[in-house]
Amino acid sequence: MVYFALLLAVSAADFNGRWNLVVENDPRSRVWWLDVKAAGTPNIEGRFVGAPGGSMDNIPKIEIEGDQLHWVFERGYVAGSKDKQKAHYRARIQKGRMVGTMEIEGYPQMTKKFSGGRAPVINEVDDGKWKPGKPVELFNGKDTSGWECKVQGHGIEWRVENGALANNPKAADITSIPKFWNFKLHAEYRLKPHSNSGIGLRGRYEVQIYDDYGQPVSKHGNGALYSRIIPTVNASLKPGEWQTFDITLIGRQVTIVLNGKTIIDHKEIEGFTAMATDVAEDKPGPITLQGDHGPVEFRKLTVTPLTR
């Protein structure tokens, strides 16, 4: 009995760590992020990006059942329903990879399969030794050349007006065809009142765009690394004014300057945000523009690659 219990504890501990997960046949190409700690002990806990709502959430119920990791959320999973539903996530480890399903009570047709590996180790940091390369203009001021939409059943639902790239109502997100590793991004954008958008770095980490002029800072506020890193100051301008981001991403380390003020300085990004669609975290990825949350315009998107 003691030997059997020890085997279970070792097996349970294999779930510990951060996992990058792909949702099978998802029309939005979404990827999830899971962080598990203390599996194999009574103090197991977890965090998850993948439940409805887009935030990074502490998992309210998580446990080991035999050779499975089981966690539960109760949320509004079913569109149009006023009730909350309970979703069960169950996963096993097979040959070092996590493989599992999400099942919603009463809605077996909504079952999703997911799988993935451990988040890779990325050691590069912003140490001042990176050199700028040739800038790449992602928007030519005329059309949507160099962009694509990866959402099934959607083309590019953005247009160019007066030299600015603007989204149609509820437009699907678009991603740049060029991909980048370490870089500086200069973006100029404009919002209408109460609007909401975002810029995805490497298609994995969202810098929030949000009309929060004069409001307290938050992890969902303008310039936040969405649901992960809170800005030190609210540097937002009023809606209708052109604003600027200057973002440096090296490895997982990010610095964000909003309208000339540094609001996030050399902070480590732990993992994906809900906007993520590119799972290969240690490879170059695209720039993503969020279009389904509200009206936004971009008149400048310049990426300067950084190399040694």
N, C-alpha and C positions, 0 to 999 in steps of 0.2 A: 504493500500500500504506500509506503513512504517513497519507494522508487517510482511508482506510477505517478504520484503527486509531483515529484520532481520533474518528470518528463513533461507533464502538463504545464508546469511553471515555465520551463525553458521554451516550449512551443508558444505559450502566450506571450512571452517577452519578445518573440520575433515580430510581433505586430508593432512594437515601439518604433517611433521615428516619424518622419514626414514622407508622405506618399503623394505622387502626382498621378491622377486617375483620369482615364478617358471613358466617356459615356458612349456605349455602342449605338450606332445608327442614330445619333442625335442630330436633328436638322440644323441646329445652331453650332455644331462642332464643339460643344462645351467640354471643358476639362474641370475636374474637381481637385481639391486639395484636402488632405487629411493629416492631422498631427495627433499621434497617440503617445501617451506617457504612462508609465507605471503599470503597463499590462502585466498580468501575472501576480499582482498584489491587490489588496482590497482598495487601494487608492487610485485605481485606473481612471484616467481622464482623457478627454479628447477635444479637439477643435476641428471645425469643418467649414469649407467653402463649397457650397453645392446645394444646400437647402434653399427653397424659394426665398426671395428677398435680397439675395446677393451679398449679404454681410458675411464676415467671418464669425461663426457662432460657436460658443462653448456647447458641447454635446451634453444634453440634460440627462440622458441615460445611455451608458455604455458598459458592456460586460463581455466576458469571454464565456462562450457556450461550447464546451468540447473543443473542437479544433476551429471554431468560428469566432470572429469578432462581430458583435451585434450592437448596433446603436440605433436610437429611435429619436425622431422629431415629430412633433404635432404641429402642423402648419396648414396653410391654405394651398394645398397642392393642386386642387381641381379648379380650373378656371370657371367662373360663374357660380360657384357654390359659396353660400354664406357660412358654411360650417368648416371647421378644421378637420383635417384627416391625419391619421397616424401612419407614418412611413417607417418601415423596418429596413435597415441596411444590414446586410450580412455578407461577410467576406472571409475567405480562406487565403492562405499563402501557398502557392504552387510554384515550385522551382524558383523561389525568391521573389515572385510577383504576387500582387494582391488581385484576387478575382472574386467578384461578388455580384449581388443583385440589390436593387431597391424595390420593395413591394409596398404598395399603399393599400391599407385595409379597405376591402370592399370594392377595389378597382384593379382587379388582376390584369386588365388590358393595359394598364399604365406601368407595368413592371419594366424596369430598365436594368440592363447588364452593364457592369463597369469593370475595368481592369487597369493595372498600371504598376509602375515600379517606384522604388525609393527616389526621393528628390536627390539630384546629384550634388556633389560637393563642388562649390565654385569659390575659389580662393582669391580672385582678382579684386583689388580695392582701388579707390581713388587716392593714389599716393602722390599725385602731382607730376608723375613721370610720363603721362600719356600725351601723345602728340596728335594734333588735329590733321585729318586728311582733307580730301577734296569734298566740299559741301555738296549734298544731293538735295535738289528741290523736288519735293514730293507733289507739289501742286503748281501747275504751269499758268494758272490764272485764266485758262480758256476752257478746259474740259476735264474729264475724270480719267484721263490717260494715267496709267501706272497704278490704278486701284482696281480692286475686285471685291465681290461679295461672295462669302462662303456659306451663306444661309440658303438651304435648299428651297427652291421655288421662288427665289428673289434675284432680280438683277440689281444693278446699281440704282438706288432710289434717291440719288443726290443730283443736284443741278448746279450750274455756275451762273451767278447773277452779279453784275457789276464788279466782276473780278474776284468774287468770293465763292467758295465752295459751301453750299447750303444743303441741308437735308429736307426732303419732303416729310410730311407728317408720318410719324411711326416708321421712318426709313430703317431698313436693316443696317447693321454696322458694316463698314467697309474696311479693308485692310490694304496696306501698300504691297505692291508686288515685290519691290526690293526689300531685302531683309538685312538686319543690322545686329551687331553684337554690342560693343561699347561705343557710346556716342554722346554727342550733345544735340538736343532738339530745341530749335527755336520755333514757337508757334504763336500766331496772332489770331485771336478769336473774338467773337461777339455773341452775347446771349440776349434773348428777350426776357422780360420779367418772369420769374418763377420757373425758368427753364433749367435743364439738367442734361449734361452730356459727359464725355470722358475721352481721354486719350490713352490707348493701351500701348505700353512699352514692350517691345518684342512680342506683342500679342498676348501678354501674360499679366502685366501689372498695370492697373488703371490709376491714372492721375485724374481725380475728380474735377469736373467742370460744373459749377453750380451757382445759381444766383443767391448768394448769402451776404450781400453787402450790408455791413453794419451789425452782423450777427456774431455770436460767440463762435470760436473755432470748434471744430468737431472732426471726428474721423470720417464723416461723410460730407464735410464742407469743401468749398472750393480750394483746390490745390492739395487736398489730402491724398495720400496713397490709400485708395479707397478701403475703408474699414480696417486699416492697419496702422497708418502713421498719421498723427494729427499735426497740422501746421502749428508753428509757434505763434503766428500772428495772422489775423485776417487782413490780407492785402487786396481784397477784391474791390473792383470799381463798380459803379452803378450799372445795371443792365442797360444795354444800348451803346455802351462805350467799348471801344476796342481794347482788349487786354492782351498781355504777353506772358508766355511761359518760356523759361530757359531751364531746361532739364538736362542733367548729366546722369547717365547710368553707366556704371562700371561694375561688372560682375553683378552682384545683387545690391550694390551700394548706390543710393540715389540722393541727389541734391536738386531741390526745386526752388527756382526763383520766380515769383509771381509779381508782375508789374514792378520789377526792379528790387523787390525785397526778398531776401532768402527766408523761406518759410519752413523748409526741411533741409537739414545740412548733414550730408554724409551719413545717412541712416540706412540700416540694413533692412532689406525686404525679406521677410521670412518665407514668402511663397505666393502662389497665385491669388488673384482676386476673381470675382465672379465674371468679369469680362473676358477671362482667359479662354483662348481657343487653340493655342500652340503649346503642346505638351513637352516638346524637346527643350527643356529649360537650360541646358548647357550648350545650345546651338543658337545661331542668329535667328531673329524673328522679326515680324513686320511691325509697322505702326498701325494701330487700329483707331478708327473714329466711331464713336457711339452715336447712333442716329435715332433710336426709338424712344428716347425719354423726353424730347422737347426740341424746339427750334434752336439751331446753332449755325454759325458761319465761321469759316476759316479762310483767311486771306494769305496766310504764310505758313508753310510747314517745311522747315529746312533741317536736314539731319547732317551733322558733321561727324563722320566716323573717327574714332580714337584708336590709335595703335601705339605700340612701343617703338 
